Amino acid sequence: MSPAQQSARERMLESLRRRSPDMIATMARRNRLVIVSKTLLPVLAVGILIALVMAPSLHEGAADRIAYRVPSNAPVAASTMQGAQYRGVDDHGQPFTLTANTANERGADDIALQQPQGDITLTSGAWIMLKSDTGLFDQKSQVLGLNGNVTLYRNDGTMMTGPDAKIDLKQGSATSTSPVQAEGPFGTLNATGGYTISNRGEDVVFNGPATLVLSQAPAPGAQ
């Protein structure tokens, strides 16, 4: 600063002192506050960060403490799938398909199904279709338990209905001990003891007591 500038600055300060001593004091206090703030703010910021880091380790009785712990034995949230589809092959290489409106995991291997439907195509070209209200599918054993309005249909026109069934997709077999009704080209059959299907649907054994009403064969030449 040049002597002329220094002299001008001193004259301005002297003028301000004469005109408003209170203003000079206020400005001085403001300058000191700015200096103190510049020093303290970084210290406060560091203190807040340290407090945030140390907060989880505060003693149990501390006020305003929010703690969240996940117990080691807490169950894992089950996953749900819409429009689920499972494809596989049985022991004879015959493909089968299993679908459901929804599928929910129940443990490591079990899957609960809503409105399951399945079909298997045989090497002979025939196929079998099944459906029910609900089901439980064991992925490991490929055994499907069906409940509610269980329907099994074979493409020769045979249809069986009952309240439940157990389907072994790998072995191509099915069993039920509940009453069942079967309808087909042969007529109508009701069996109170259920049924056993084996040999990929080729053989069906009904467990009695059972009643059978045969369809009347059309007369030769009848239209």
C-alpha positions in Angstrom: 0.0 0.0 0.0 1.4 3.4 -1.0 1.9 6.2 1.5 -1.0 8.1 -0.2 -3.3 5.1 0.1 -2.3 4.6 3.8 -3.0 8.2 4.6 -6.4 8.1 2.9 -7.3 4.9 4.8 -6.3 6.5 8.2 -8.3 9.6 7.4 -11.4 7.5 6.6 -11.1 5.5 9.8 -10.7 8.6 11.9 -13.8 10.1 10.2 -15.7 6.9 11.1 -14.5 7.0 14.7 -15.7 10.5 15.1 -19.1 9.9 13.4 -20.1 6.5 14.9 -18.0 4.8 17.6 -20.8 2.2 18.0 -20.6 1.2 14.4 -16.8 0.6 14.7 -17.3 -1.6 17.7 -20.1 -3.6 15.9 -17.9 -4.1 12.9 -15.0 -5.3 15.1 -17.3 -7.8 16.9 -18.6 -9.1 13.5 -15.1 -9.6 12.3 -14.2 -11.6 15.5 -17.4 -13.7 15.0 -16.5 -14.6 11.4 -13.0 -15.6 12.5 -14.3 -17.8 15.4 -17.0 -19.4 13.1 -14.4 -20.3 10.5 -12.4 -22.1 13.2 -15.3 -23.8 15.0 -17.4 -25.0 12.1 -14.9 -27.6 10.9 -14.4 -28.9 14.4 -18.2 -29.2 14.9 -18.5 -31.1 11.6 -15.9 -33.6 12.6 -17.6 -34.0 16.0 -20.9 -34.8 14.3 -19.3 -37.4 12.1 -17.7 -39.1 15.1 -21.0 -39.1 16.9 -22.8 -40.8 14.0 -20.1 -43.4 13.8 -20.1 -44.2 17.5 -23.9 -44.0 17.9 -24.6 -47.8 17.4 -22.2 -48.6 20.2 -23.9 -46.5 22.8 -25.2 -48.2 26.0 -28.6 -49.8 25.9 -30.3 -47.2 28.1 -29.4 -44.2 26.0 -32.3 -42.1 24.9 -33.3 -41.7 21.3 -31.4 -44.9 20.3 -32.9 -47.0 17.6 -31.4 -50.5 17.2 -32.3 -53.1 14.6 -30.9 -56.6 14.9 -31.5 -59.6 12.5 -31.5 -62.8 14.6 -29.4 -65.6 13.2 -32.4 -67.9 13.0 -34.7 -65.4 11.2 -36.5 -67.0 8.3 -35.6 -66.0 4.8 -38.3 -64.3 2.9 -40.0 -66.7 0.5 -40.1 -65.8 -3.2 -43.2 -65.7 -5.2 -43.5 -66.2 -9.0 -46.4 -65.4 -11.3 -47.0 -67.7 -14.2 -44.5 -70.3 -13.1 -43.4 -73.0 -15.5 -41.3 -76.1 -14.9 -40.0 -78.4 -17.6 -38.4 -81.8 -17.2 -38.1 -85.4 -18.4 -39.1 -88.6 -16.7 -36.9 -91.7 -16.3 -37.7 -92.7 -19.9 -36.8 -89.4 -21.4 -40.4 -88.4 -21.9 -40.9 -84.6 -21.5 -43.4 -83.2 -19.0 -44.4 -79.6 -18.3 -45.8 -78.2 -15.0 -47.3 -74.7 -14.9 -49.2 -72.7 -12.2 -50.8 -69.2 -11.8 -48.5 -68.6 -8.8 -45.7 -70.5 -7.1 -44.4 -69.9 -3.6 -41.3 -71.4 -2.0 -41.9 -73.6 1.0 -38.5 -74.6 2.3 -35.5 -75.8 0.2 -37.3 -78.0 -2.3 -41.1 -77.6 -1.9 -43.1 -75.2 -4.0 -46.8 -74.4 -3.2 -48.8 -74.0 -6.4 -52.0 -72.2 -7.2 -54.1 -73.6 -10.1 -51.4 -76.1 -11.2 -51.6 -77.8 -14.6 -49.3 -80.4 -16.1 -49.0 -82.7 -19.1 -46.7 -85.5 -20.2 -46.1 -86.7 -23.7 -45.5 -90.4 -24.1 -43.2 -92.0 -26.6 -46.2 -93.6 -28.2 -47.5 -90.1 -29.1 -50.3 -90.2 -26.4 -50.4 -87.6 -23.7 -51.9 -87.1 -20.2 -53.1 -83.8 -18.7 -53.7 -83.0 -15.1 -54.9 -80.0 -13.1 -56.3 -79.0 -9.7 -57.0 -76.0 -7.4 -53.7 -76.3 -5.4 -50.6 -78.4 -5.4 -47.3 -79.0 -3.6 -44.3 -79.8 -5.8 -41.1 -81.4 -4.5 -38.4 -80.4 -6.9 -35.9 -83.0 -5.6 -38.2 -86.0 -5.9 -40.4 -84.5 -8.7 -43.5 -85.7 -6.8 -46.6 -83.5 -7.1 -49.4 -83.5 -4.5 -52.7 -82.2 -5.8 -55.7 -81.0 -3.9 -59.2 -79.7 -4.8 -61.0 -80.6 -8.1 -58.2 -82.9 -9.3 -58.7 -83.8 -12.9 -56.6 -86.3 -15.0 -57.4 -86.6 -18.7 -55.9 -89.0 -21.2 -56.2 -88.2 -24.9 -58.2 -91.4 -25.6 -61.1 -89.6 -24.0 -60.8 -91.0 -20.4 -61.2 -88.4 -17.6 -60.9 -89.0 -13.9 -61.9 -86.5 -11.2 -61.5 -86.6 -7.4 -60.5 -84.5 -4.4 -56.8 -85.3 -4.3 -54.0 -87.2 -6.0 -50.2 -87.9 -5.7 -48.3 -87.7 -9.0 -44.8 -89.0 -9.5 -43.7 -87.2 -12.6 -40.4 -89.0 -12.7 -42.0 -92.5 -12.6 -45.0 -91.5 -14.6 -47.4 -92.8 -11.9 -50.3 -91.5 -9.9 -52.2 -92.7 -6.8 -55.2 -91.6 -4.8 -57.2 -93.2 -1.9 -60.1 -90.9 -2.2 -63.3 -91.6 -4.1 -62.9 -91.1 -7.8 -65.2 -90.9 -10.9 -63.9 -91.9 -14.3 -65.7 -91.3 -17.6 -64.7 -92.3 -21.0 -65.7 -94.2 -24.2 -66.3 -97.3 -22.0 -68.9 -95.5 -19.8 -68.8 -94.3 -16.2 -67.0 -95.8 -13.2 -67.2 -94.7 -9.5 -64.6 -96.2 -7.1 -64.7 -95.3 -3.4 -61.1 -96.5 -2.8 -59.3 -94.4 -5.4 -57.0 -95.6 -8.1 -53.4 -96.4 -9.0 -52.0 -95.4 -12.4 -48.7 -97.0 -13.6 -46.7 -97.6 -16.7 -47.0 -93.9 -17.7 -50.8 -94.0 -17.8 -51.1 -97.3 -19.7 -52.4 -99.2 -16.7 -55.2 -98.1 -14.3 -56.4 -100.0 -11.3 -59.5 -98.8 -9.4 -59.9 -99.7 -5.8 -63.5 -100.7 -4.8 -66.1 -100.9 -3.9 -66.8 -99.7 -7.4 -69.7 -99.4 -9.8 -69.5 -99.4 -13.6 -72.0 -98.3 -16.1 -71.0 -99.3 -19.6 -71.9 -97.3 -22.6 -74.1 -99.0 -25.1 -72.2 -99.7 -28.3 -73.9 -98.2 -31.4 -75.6 -100.7 -33.7 -73.8 -101.6 -36.9 -74.6 -99.1 -39.6 -76.2 -96.6 -37.1 -75.6 -93.0 -37.8 
